[in-house]
Amino acid sequence: MTEATEGGLAARVDTIEGAYEFMLAYAAQGRADEGDPALSQVRALLTAAAGALDGIDAAAREAFAAHPAREKCAAFLDVLAEDARKALAATRLTLSARSISSQLVDNLNGSIHLRALLTDVFIVDEFLKNG
């Protein structure tokens, strides 16, 4: 993220990206369960990602508030909000599992909702850098 998105949006994106990168490695481990849920790093990172997803649309709108093209960006920010809502629902479902297997994480990673959200934040980042 850029200086224009420092604070809320940048921190949220960093949290989501970090969790996703960890989940890619976790999915490849072939674990049947996460081990002790109280000590589970995957659960902690997914919980942090859920917190970052909850309200990311408001953080993005704040990052765009002073942008000269903010009115033209409003429709895309609506898309971001919807994709974040869907990705958050999938993340919360995963977190509600008694134990989080590699297969469950692999399916979450492959979710079109999570992938769409990641693409959205990459678009927002590039736009704020160059737009």
VENZI-V414851 format. One record per pair of residues at least 6 apart in sequence whose C-alpha atoms are under 6 Angstrom apart, sorted by the first residue. I is the first residue (numbers start at 1). J is the second residue. Records with the same first field share a line. If there is no record, write none. Layout:
I = J ; J
This chain:
1 = 10 ; 125
5 = 63
8 = 59
9 = 59 ; 60
12 = 52
15 = 49
16 = 49
19 = 45
26 = 102
27 = 102 ; 105 ; 106
30 = 102
31 = 101 ; 102
32 = 101
33 = 99 ; 100 ; 101
34 = 99 ; 100 ; 101
50 = 88
53 = 84
57 = 81
64 = 70
83 = 117
84 = 117
86 = 113
87 = 113 ; 114
